[in-house]
Amino acid sequence: MSWMGVTEWAEPGVLSFTRVMRNDGYLLGWSDVRVGALWVSYELRQSGDRQIGPRPGFRQDWRTLWPVSTTSYSGSGYDRGHLAPNYAMAKVWGEDAQDDSFLMSNMMPQKPALNRQLWQRLEEVVMDHFLPRFGRLQVITGPIYAETRITDLEIDRLLDRVGFVEVPVAFYKIVVVPGDTPLAVAFIMPQDVRGDESLKQFLFSIDEVEAQTGLNFLPRLAASQEADWESVAGVGDWALSQVAELPSRFD
């Protein structure tokens, strides 16, 4: 479920307590301080003709310390944005994984233009273009908060919540082709987007994602490999120019 190790903190601290939750199709690192997932990790493989079932209903996750109900985002102006995507979980891992993708622990507050357009476009590119090209992918995705150290937090950020859930300022997605010579591409997308921007505008290195989240991704990767490509954006031939401006199916 997590090639080259489970995501961990670069430095321990007050905010670094994380509980790893195992679900059908994906792992999730949960923060009881942020009241949200810090990361979600899942593998994608080429599937056959697996049928996609009806869209499940949202469900509260009994494992979260603070309750996040299916109506927690009502009237907030934010969508319930998936981290482990509904379509990818259903297509690759089946009905149980699709059901688990609708747990509220897998949701984060996302503004509509991000959730329904830009983020959805990236999810579609991963499934429809990257996966057929490479056959196997490791994806790590999650929120970026205003600060990673509690001493840097300002009171307005502490209170910027939907119910109990802290609202992220941005989201990241790291896509890796596992292997002896791995390829990687990473994106950071802020909440305030129009939705029709080119995906290339949000291309960043894994090092930059680590700097903004305080997390250490792929911790079992050899130091020599890590130094070679975590600092470079879009390592490998992803043919991103061909798909970066595809429209959202919700346009």
Stockholm file with secondary structure:
# STOCKHOLM 1.0

chainA/1-251         MSWMGVTEWAEPGVLSFTRVMRNDGYLLGWSDVRVGALWVSYELRQSGDRQIGPRPGFRQDWRTLWPVSTTSYSGSGYDRGHLAPNYAMAKVWGEDAQDDSFLMSNMMPQKPALNRQLWQRLEEVVMDHFLPRFGRLQVITGPIYAETRITDLEIDRLLDRVGFVEVPVAFYKIVVVPGDTPLAVAFIMPQDVRGDESLKQFLFSIDEVEAQTGLNFLPRLAASQEADWESVAGVGDWALSQVAELPSRFD
#=GR chainA/1-251 SS CCTTSCCEESSCCGGGCCEEEEETTEEEEEETTTTEEEEEEEEEECCCSCCCCCCCCCBCCTTCSSCCCTTTTTTSSCEEEESSCHHHIIIIICHHHHHHTTBGGGEEEECHHIIIIIHHHHHHHIIIIIHHHHSEEEEEEEEECSCSSGGGCCHHHHTCEETTEECCSEEEEEEEECSSSCEEEEEEEESCCCSCSCGGGGEECHHHHHHHHCEECSTTSCHHHHHHHTTSTTBSCCCGGGTTTCCCTTC
#=GC SS_cons         CCTTSCCEESSCCGGGCCEEEEETTEEEEEETTTTEEEEEEEEEECCCSCCCCCCCCCBCCTTCSSCCCTTTTTTSSCEEEESSCHHHIIIIICHHHHHHTTBGGGEEEECHHIIIIIHHHHHHHIIIIIHHHHSEEEEEEEEECSCSSGGGCCHHHHTCEETTEECCSEEEEEEEECSSSCEEEEEEEESCCCSCSCGGGGEECHHHHHHHHCEECSTTSCHHHHHHHTTSTTBSCCCGGGTTTCCCTTC
//
